[in-house]
Amino acid sequence: MKYAFIMNSGTLAPETYSTLYEDRNNQYYFAAVHGMEMTRQLAKKLADDGYDFIDLCGDFDKEKAEDIKKAADGKIQVNFAKYSEEETAKFNALPAIDRYGIIVQGFDMKGDPVWLTLESDEYNTWIVIVPDEEAASREAKKMTEHGIHFIELCGYFTAPKAEKILEAIEHKVPIGYCGA
């Protein structure tokens, strides 16, 4: 499987703010963009490169996700991070959003979680690829202990699965999820 997570930023671009992790059968690509045109171009490139899924950060909505899917000629599934009303209120009350966490359920992953980081003057992102939901809860707790301001979960995580992680972290930071 080939998976990508795209973050919208004020100034960052995939050439300077991205990382790729590969295991024996899968690729996980994380990148920042600034604006819809750059997002469309990246989605088209990812689709042409055989990516199966794109998850978008919470700065995107259903309409933008559809636009991006269309730009990729409909060849790729596109999800976007959603927040409950309560989590949206917590997010909007944050004094800063420059410490960002992403949790991705690994495809057929076994073993220990894999941590990746991206750093810039605009914001820093901590990414963890986990083998299961239990690990997702444990790693989310680690993220909160290290001062992450908010967490977004890949398309594997639905609202009920996100709620379990919120309970595990005692609702300390807002969590968005890309699942249905």
PLY file of the C-alpha trace (Angstrom):
ply
format ascii 1.0
element vertex 180
property float x
property float y
property float z
element edge 179
property int vertex1
property int vertex2
end_header
0.00 0.00 0.00
0.99 3.57 -0.60
-0.34 6.12 1.88
0.09 9.90 2.15
-0.87 12.51 4.73
-0.96 16.13 3.56
-0.80 19.08 5.96
-1.75 22.60 4.93
0.61 25.33 6.12
1.25 28.99 5.58
4.61 28.65 3.83
5.85 25.04 3.68
6.22 22.84 0.60
6.89 19.12 0.00
10.41 19.88 -1.23
11.41 21.17 2.21
8.89 19.62 4.61
8.24 15.97 3.90
9.35 12.51 4.90
8.95 9.03 3.49
8.96 5.79 5.46
9.04 2.44 3.70
8.69 -1.03 5.08
8.81 -4.27 3.11
5.41 -3.75 1.40
4.28 -0.19 2.10
5.13 3.47 1.69
4.04 6.23 4.05
4.58 9.79 2.83
3.96 12.93 4.88
4.21 16.42 3.41
3.16 20.01 3.95
1.72 22.27 1.27
0.47 25.84 1.21
-2.77 26.30 -0.66
-5.12 24.33 -2.83
-3.16 24.54 -6.08
-0.10 22.97 -4.48
-2.33 20.34 -2.87
-3.95 19.48 -6.21
-0.54 19.15 -7.87
0.78 16.91 -5.10
-2.36 14.73 -5.15
-2.05 14.29 -8.91
1.60 13.30 -8.57
0.80 10.85 -5.75
-2.02 9.27 -7.78
0.28 8.95 -10.80
2.88 7.33 -8.51
0.33 4.68 -7.47
-0.69 5.95 -4.05
-3.89 4.40 -2.70
-4.89 6.85 0.04
-4.45 10.49 0.95
-5.50 11.80 4.33
-5.74 15.57 4.67
-5.28 17.59 7.83
-8.20 19.32 9.53
-7.64 22.49 7.51
-9.47 20.76 4.65
-13.18 19.93 4.42
-15.42 17.67 2.34
-15.59 20.09 -0.59
-11.82 20.53 -0.71
-11.29 16.76 -0.42
-13.57 16.20 -3.42
-11.71 18.89 -5.37
-8.39 17.19 -4.58
-9.75 13.76 -5.55
-10.93 15.22 -8.86
-7.48 16.75 -9.44
-6.07 13.23 -9.01
-8.48 11.98 -11.69
-10.43 10.04 -9.05
-7.61 7.49 -8.84
-7.05 7.85 -5.11
-9.17 7.79 -1.97
-9.10 11.16 -0.19
-10.16 11.65 3.44
-9.93 14.71 5.68
-9.61 15.13 9.45
-12.85 15.85 11.24
-13.33 17.11 14.78
-16.37 16.77 17.04
-17.88 20.02 18.31
-16.13 19.55 21.64
-12.76 18.87 19.99
-13.23 21.84 17.64
-13.83 24.10 20.64
-10.68 22.74 22.34
-8.70 23.23 19.13
-9.94 26.80 18.67
-8.95 27.60 22.30
-5.34 26.47 21.84
-2.83 29.28 22.40
-0.52 27.71 19.79
-0.68 24.94 17.19
3.00 24.58 16.37
3.41 21.10 17.91
1.42 18.68 15.78
0.94 14.93 16.15
-0.15 12.41 13.52
-0.96 8.75 14.22
-1.25 6.26 11.36
-2.37 2.64 11.61
0.29 0.67 9.72
-0.73 -1.73 6.96
0.05 -5.28 8.12
2.50 -3.79 10.60
4.12 -5.95 13.24
6.44 -4.88 16.00
7.21 -1.54 17.55
5.74 1.79 16.48
7.83 3.88 14.09
8.41 7.54 14.96
9.19 10.24 12.38
9.64 13.99 12.85
9.49 17.06 10.65
10.77 20.41 11.90
10.47 23.98 10.69
10.11 27.52 11.97
6.34 27.34 11.29
5.58 24.13 13.17
6.97 20.75 14.13
5.25 17.46 13.42
5.65 14.18 15.28
4.35 11.19 13.35
3.93 7.66 14.65
2.99 4.60 12.62
1.44 2.00 14.91
0.59 -1.70 14.58
-2.78 -1.52 16.38
-5.27 0.59 18.31
-3.69 -0.23 21.66
-0.37 1.15 20.45
-2.16 4.23 19.10
-3.48 4.99 22.58
-0.05 4.45 24.18
1.72 6.63 21.62
-0.93 9.37 21.89
-0.21 9.47 25.63
3.50 9.88 24.88
2.67 12.71 22.49
0.69 14.58 25.15
3.51 14.06 27.68
5.88 15.69 25.19
3.71 18.78 24.70
1.93 18.03 21.43
-0.86 20.61 20.98
-3.22 18.43 18.90
-3.33 15.04 17.18
-4.83 13.89 13.90
-5.53 10.24 13.13
-5.43 8.48 9.75
-8.46 7.17 7.85
-8.45 3.90 9.79
-9.73 5.78 12.83
-13.47 6.44 13.02
-15.21 8.61 15.64
-15.60 5.69 18.12
-11.93 4.69 17.71
-10.87 8.32 18.16
-12.99 8.49 21.32
-11.05 5.57 22.82
-7.80 7.43 22.22
-9.29 10.61 23.71
-10.17 8.60 26.81
-6.65 7.15 26.96
-5.14 10.66 26.94
-7.83 11.94 29.34
-9.02 14.47 26.74
-5.83 16.54 27.26
-5.50 17.65 23.61
-7.93 17.85 20.70
-8.02 14.90 18.35
-9.30 14.81 14.77
-9.85 11.64 12.76
-9.93 10.93 9.02
-12.14 7.80 9.14
-15.81 7.72 8.21
0 1
1 2
2 3
3 4
4 5
5 6
6 7
7 8
8 9
9 10
10 11
11 12
12 13
13 14
14 15
15 16
16 17
17 18
18 19
19 20
20 21
21 22
22 23
23 24
24 25
25 26
26 27
27 28
28 29
29 30
30 31
31 32
32 33
33 34
34 35
35 36
36 37
37 38
38 39
39 40
40 41
41 42
42 43
43 44
44 45
45 46
46 47
47 48
48 49
49 50
50 51
51 52
52 53
53 54
54 55
55 56
56 57
57 58
58 59
59 60
60 61
61 62
62 63
63 64
64 65
65 66
66 67
67 68
68 69
69 70
70 71
71 72
72 73
73 74
74 75
75 76
76 77
77 78
78 79
79 80
80 81
81 82
82 83
83 84
84 85
85 86
86 87
87 88
88 89
89 90
90 91
91 92
92 93
93 94
94 95
95 96
96 97
97 98
98 99
99 100
100 101
101 102
102 103
103 104
104 105
105 106
106 107
107 108
108 109
109 110
110 111
111 112
112 113
113 114
114 115
115 116
116 117
117 118
118 119
119 120
120 121
121 122
122 123
123 124
124 125
125 126
126 127
127 128
128 129
129 130
130 131
131 132
132 133
133 134
134 135
135 136
136 137
137 138
138 139
139 140
140 141
141 142
142 143
143 144
144 145
145 146
146 147
147 148
148 149
149 150
150 151
151 152
152 153
153 154
154 155
155 156
156 157
157 158
158 159
159 160
160 161
161 162
162 163
163 164
164 165
165 166
166 167
167 168
168 169
169 170
170 171
171 172
172 173
173 174
174 175
175 176
176 177
177 178
178 179
